[in-house]
Amino acid sequence: MTTTIGIGQLARRSGVPIDTVRHYERIGLLKPAARLASGYRRYGEAEQKRLRFIRRGKALGFTLDEIQALLSLGSSRDVARVRGAASERLADVERRIAELTRVRDGLRALIAACPGHGRAEDCPILNALSQESEP
């Protein structure tokens, strides 16, 4: 017989709050393996593996809807669809990195231009922030 654990132990082993496990259940991402007569949830290895999959997917930037779609592929795992989803996620990450790089470079330039003393109306940072166009 497979050993099952309670929601608290599942949450601890997975590094997520109990409320997160409950939320995943409410939205259909996770189901307990069984419920005791008392109503307590019990989870087995399959649920632990599924929760690990969800956590890792979130860590890679997938939304819960995207994770649900990946999980719904089941045992036939359409690898082309999985690769496509991962490629889309990568493109999104690269767009965000480009935007953050632009912000970083803009901040560096403003900081370099600011002497750190003097009158507020002469501050290049404050002046750049008050302009209509992007710094």
N, C-alpha and C positions, 0 to 999 in steps of 0.2 A: 504494500500500500504506500502511496506517495505521502510524504510528510507535508502538512500544510501549516501555515503560520498566520497569525493575526495581522490586522491592518497596521498596528503599531510597529511590529517587527518588520513588516514589508517596507514601511516608510523608512525606518532606521537603516535597514540594509541597502536601500536604494538612495538614501541621502535626500529624501524629499519630505516635506511636511505631510502629516496625515490628511490635512485639508486638500492637498494637491491630489492625493490618491482618490479621495472622495469626488473631487472635481472631475478627474479623468473618468470615473465611473458614471457620473451624471451625464457627461457628454458622449458616452459610449466608447471611449478609448480602452477602457479596462473593465473587466468583470471579475468578481471573485469566483474562485473555483467552486466554492460551496458556501452555504450559510448554515450555521448551527441552528438548532431549534430556538435558541435564545435570540437569534437574529444577527449574531456576530459573524462578520465576514471571515472567510478562510481563503488563503492564497497558496498556490503551489509554484513549482518551478516555472511553468509556462507563463504565469502572471508576472513573476519576477523578471523573466527574460523580456516580456513585453514592456514592462515599466522601464527597464534598462534601454530598450530600443527607443522609447519615447524620450527619455532623458537625453540620450545621445543625439537624437534627431533635433531636439530643441537646442542643444549645445552647438550644433552645426547651423543653426539659424532657420530650420524648417518651422513653419507654423503648425499648430495642432491640426488644422485641416489638411495640410500637406502630409503630415505624419499619418493621419487617418487614411489618406489615399494610398500611401505606401503600405500600410498594414493591410489594406483591403486586397492587395494583390495576391495574398494567400500563398499557397505552396507553389503555384505556377510562376511566381515571381517574374513578371515581364521586365527583364533586365533593361531593355531599351527605354521603358518608361521611367525606371529608377534612375538610369543614367541621365535622361532628359531632365528630371526633377533636380538632380544634383547639379547639373550644368546650369540650370536656371538660378539655383541658389548661389552658385559660384559667381555668376554674372552680377547678381544683386550685391554680393559682398564686395566685388571689385568696384562697382559703382559707388558704394558707400565709402570704400577706402579712398577712391579718387576725390570724393567730396571732402572727406576728413583731411586729406593731404592739402587740398586747396585752402581749407580753413586754417590748418596748421601754418602753412606758408604765409597766409595773410596776417595771422597773429604775430609770427616771427618778424615780419617786415614792420608792423606797427610798433612792436616792442623795441626793435632796433632803432626806429626813428624817434622814439620818445626819450628825452633826457632824464625823465623821472623827477624833474623839479620845474619850477617856473609857474607861470599863470595858466589857469585852466583853459582859457580861450586859445592858448598857444599849443595845447596838448594835441599831438597828432592822432592819438588814439581816440580822444573825445571828438575831434574834428571828423575823423573817418566814420565814426559811428553816426554822426549827425548828417552826413551827406546822403543825397537821394540815391546815388548809384552805389554799387557794391564796392567795398574797399579793395 
